[in-house]
Amino acid sequence: MKNITLSAILSAGIALAGSAAFAEGQPPAEIKPFVIDGIEMVAEAQAPDFIDIPEIFSGWEFRSSETQELQLDDFDNPGMLEVDNALDNWNTVEGTAGKSCASCHADGPEEFAGLATVMPRWNADKGQLETMEDVINRMRVENMGAEPWKWGKTDLNGMVALINLQSRGQVRNVAIDGPVADLWAQGEEIYYRKQGQLGMSCSSCHEENYGVRIRAEILSQGQTNGFPVYRLKNAHLNSVENRFKGCMKNMRAEPYTPGGPEFHALELYVASRGNGLSIEGPGVRN
């Protein structure tokens, strides 16, 4: 391995095992295009020129066949239960304005087709970078007079999944220049920064060692085009930020403030690493 030592891995309680299907730092031996609800996903693409790897791959490609199958059928995908709950929330009147999401968006969630492909993005009116969570909570507060949902919790994750679903199959194209350039650079620095007691970075696993088997799992490239993802481990949808927090804890690092500027910058940068892959959520992961 390159910048992650065996002693550091073992001290984190992780054991390595070989895999015939993967070579270190290499993609799956066989790329499997996959179709969900009649829509073929772009699961492999040329890497953006700012990444020192030739190709990018959906995290779906690195999962077991059993887990892959769950994502291929919306009736089997357990994350769709939370999407259904989000649709109920969409039609629920809340707040001092006596409105629901449907009150302003009569065409339904379909109105937001394509939005997930460009998120996070710069809001010129607010002068800030917005994630999908920011957009949802801003509409709740400003349009409905309702309380914002808590970051990383079921209602917010489900609504993000519902809106992202409208862009399924469309290719991600997150902007990294203009007003977001400095934030993107901040996110890049965080991605490569060694943190925590183990002195690891995001790149230690997801760029330098993707394809390596760690216990029953195989390290992916950490693409976020399938988020929010339903994790069989904790039996609910997990946001991008939930996953960042989990990784930081595994590195024995202190997670950033939920919804804070560091996580926003990191989410922008990581999203841009997946430019060219389809939005495919809700994904299913172990």
FILOGU-243791 format. One record per residue (C-alpha): residue in three letters; x, y, z. Coordinates in steps of 0.2 Angstrom, whole numbers, padded with zeros to 4 digits, always signed. Example, Ala and Ser with C-alpha at 12.3 -4.5 7.8 and 13.67 -1.06 7.14 Angstrom:
2
ALA+0062-0022+0039 SER+0068-0005+0036 
***
This chain:
286
MET+0000+0000+0000 LYS+0005+0018-0002 ASN+0000+0030+0012 ILE-0009+0019+0023 THR+0000+0007+0034 LEU-0005-0011+0039 SER-0002-0006+0058 ALA-0014+0009+0056 ILE-0027-0002+0048 LEU-0025-0015+0061 SER-0026-0002+0075 ALA-0043+0003+0067 GLY-0049-0014+0069 ILE-0049-0018+0051 ALA-0042-0034+0043 LEU-0036-0035+0025 ALA-0040-0050+0014 GLY-0036-0054-0005 SER-0049-0054-0018 ALA-0047-0063-0035 ALA-0059-0050-0043 PHE-0049-0035-0039 ALA-0031-0029-0041 GLU-0025-0016-0029 GLY-0029+0002-0036 GLN-0039-0006-0050 PRO-0057-0007-0055 PRO-0068-0022-0055 ALA-0062-0035-0067 GLU-0079-0035-0076 ILE-0089-0018-0077 LYS-0107-0022-0076 PRO-0119-0009-0084 PHE-0135-0009-0075 VAL-0153-0004-0077 ILE-0165+0003-0065 ASP-0183+0005-0069 GLY-0179+0004-0088 ILE-0165+0017-0086 GLU-0147+0012-0090 MET-0135+0020-0078 VAL-0118+0027-0083 ALA-0107+0017-0071 GLU-0090+0020-0079 ALA-0083+0036-0086 GLN-0066+0045-0090 ALA-0060+0053-0074 PRO-0060+0072-0073 ASP-0043+0079-0077 PHE-0039+0085-0060 ILE-0039+0067-0053 ASP-0023+0056-0055 ILE-0033+0040-0060 PRO-0039+0036-0078 GLU-0057+0031-0075 ILE-0071+0033-0062 PHE-0083+0020-0057 SER-0100+0019-0048 GLY-0099+0012-0030 TRP-0112-0001-0036 GLU-0098-0009-0046 PHE-0089-0013-0030 ARG-0103-0021-0020 SER-0107-0040-0019 SER-0120-0047-0031 GLU-0133-0049-0017 THR-0132-0030-0013 GLN-0132-0025-0031 GLU-0148-0034-0034 LEU-0157-0025-0021 GLN-0153-0008-0030 LEU-0159-0015-0047 ASP-0177-0016-0042 ASP-0187-0002-0033 PHE-0198-0015-0025 ASP-0184-0023-0017 ASN-0174-0008-0013 PRO-0177-0004+0006 GLY-0172+0014+0003 MET-0188+0017-0007 LEU-0198+0015+0009 GLU-0191+0031+0015 VAL-0194+0039-0002 ASP-0212+0034+0000 ASN-0212+0043+0017 ALA-0204+0058+0009 LEU-0218+0059-0003 ASP-0231+0059+0011 ASN-0221+0073+0019 TRP-0221+0082+0002 ASN-0240+0083+0003 THR-0241+0087+0022 VAL-0245+0105+0027 GLU-0233+0112+0040 GLY-0228+0129+0047 THR-0236+0146+0049 ALA-0239+0148+0030 GLY-0251+0133+0030 LYS-0242+0126+0015 SER-0235+0110+0009 CYS-0221+0107-0004 ALA-0235+0103-0016 SER-0243+0120-0013 CYS-0229+0128-0022 HIS-0224+0114-0034 ALA-0240+0108-0041 ASP-0231+0097-0054 GLY-0224+0086-0040 PRO-0206+0082-0037 GLU-0204+0079-0055 GLU-0202+0098-0056 PHE-0184+0095-0049 ALA-0178+0083-0063 GLY-0160+0087-0067 LEU-0156+0097-0050 ALA-0146+0083-0042 THR-0134+0083-0057 VAL-0128+0100-0052 MET-0128+0100-0033 PRO-0120+0106-0023 ARG-0121+0123-0032 TRP-0119+0142-0029 ASN-0134+0152-0024 ALA-0130+0169-0031 ASP-0145+0177-0021 LYS-0139+0170-0005 GLY-0120+0172-0009 GLN-0117+0154-0003 LEU-0114+0136-0008 GLU-0130+0126-0006 THR-0132+0107-0004 MET-0148+0099-0008 GLU-0152+0099+0011 ASP-0149+0118+0011 VAL-0162+0120-0003 ILE-0175+0109+0006 ASN-0173+0118+0022 ARG-0173+0135+0015 MET-0190+0131+0006 ARG-0197+0125+0022 VAL-0192+0140+0032 GLU-0195+0154+0019 ASN-0210+0147+0010 MET-0219+0136+0023 GLY-0214+0145+0039 ALA-0209+0127+0045 GLU-0194+0122+0056 PRO-0179+0116+0046 TRP-0176+0097+0047 LYS-0160+0091+0056 TRP-0145+0086+0046 GLY-0143+0068+0043 LYS-0160+0063+0050 THR-0174+0052+0042 ASP-0185+0066+0035 LEU-0172+0076+0027 ASN-0162+0061+0020 GLY-0179+0054+0013 MET-0183+0071+0004 VAL-0166+0072-0003 ALA-0168+0055-0010 LEU-0185+0059-0017 ILE-0178+0074-0026 ASN-0163+0065-0032 LEU-0173+0051-0039 GLN-0181+0063-0052 SER-0163+0064-0060 ARG-0160+0046-0060 GLY-0150+0041-0076 GLN-0145+0059-0079 VAL-0126+0063-0079 ARG-0118+0073-0065 ASN-0110+0089-0070 VAL-0106+0099-0054 ALA-0098+0116-0057 ILE-0080+0119-0050 ASP-0076+0136-0056 GLY-0083+0153-0054 PRO-0089+0158-0037 VAL-0086+0140-0030 ALA-0068+0139-0036 ASP-0061+0143-0019 LEU-0073+0132-0010 TRP-0069+0118-0022 ALA-0050+0120-0018 GLN-0054+0120+0001 GLY-0063+0103-0002 GLU-0049+0096-0012 GLU-0037+0101+0002 ILE-0048+0092+0015 TYR-0049+0077+0004 TYR-0030+0074+0004 ARG-0027+0081+0021 LYS-0021+0067+0034 GLN-0031+0068+0049 GLY-0035+0059+0065 GLN-0024+0047+0076 LEU-0022+0036+0061 GLY-0015+0050+0050 MET-0026+0045+0035 SER-0035+0055+0022 CYS-0050+0052+0011 SER-0038+0048-0003 SER-0029+0034+0007 CYS-0044+0023+0004 HIS-0053+0030-0011 GLU-0040+0035-0023 GLU-0024+0025-0018 ASN-0032+0009-0012 TYR-0049+0007-0021 GLY-0052-0011-0026 VAL-0043-0018-0010 ARG-0054-0029+0001 ILE-0056-0025+0019 ARG-0064-0039+0028 ALA-0080-0042+0019 GLU-0080-0025+0010 ILE-0071-0019-0005 LEU-0065-0001-0005 SER-0074+0009-0019 GLN-0069+0026-0026 GLY-0081+0034-0014 GLN-0092+0041-0027 THR-0108+0050-0021 ASN-0119+0049-0036 GLY-0129+0035-0027 PHE-0133+0045-0011 PRO-0143+0045+0000 VAL-0139+0026+0001 TYR-0148+0013+0011 ARG-0135+0004+0022 LEU-0140-0013+0027 LYS-0128-0010+0042 ASN-0139+0003+0050 ALA-0156+0000+0041 HIS-0159+0017+0035 LEU-0155+0030+0022 ASN-0138+0039+0025 SER-0133+0056+0018 VAL-0116+0060+0010 GLU-0112+0069+0026 ASN-0117+0054+0037 ARG-0104+0044+0027 PHE-0091+0058+0029 LYS-0094+0058+0048 GLY-0092+0039+0048 CYS-0076+0039+0038 MET-0069+0053+0050 LYS-0073+0042+0065 ASN-0064+0027+0057 MET-0049+0038+0055 ARG-0050+0043+0073 ALA-0053+0061+0068 GLU-0066+0073+0075 PRO-0080+0076+0062 TYR-0084+0093+0057 THR-0100+0103+0062 PRO-0115+0095+0053 GLY-0120+0107+0039 GLY-0104+0117+0041 PRO-0093+0125+0029 GLU-0080+0111+0029 PHE-0092+0097+0025 HIS-0100+0108+0011 ALA-0083+0111+0003 LEU-0079+0092+0004 GLU-0096+0087-0003 LEU-0093+0099-0018 TYR-0076+0092-0021 VAL-0081+0074-0019 ALA-0096+0076-0030 SER-0086+0084-0044 ARG-0075+0068-0044 GLY-0090+0059-0050 ASN-0094+0071-0065 GLY-0099+0060-0079 LEU-0108+0046-0069 SER-0127+0044-0068 ILE-0137+0050-0053 GLU-0143+0032-0048 GLY-0150+0034-0030 PRO-0156+0028-0018 GLY-0141+0017-0018 VAL-0139+0001-0007 ARG-0123-0003+0002 ASN-0118-0014+0016 
***
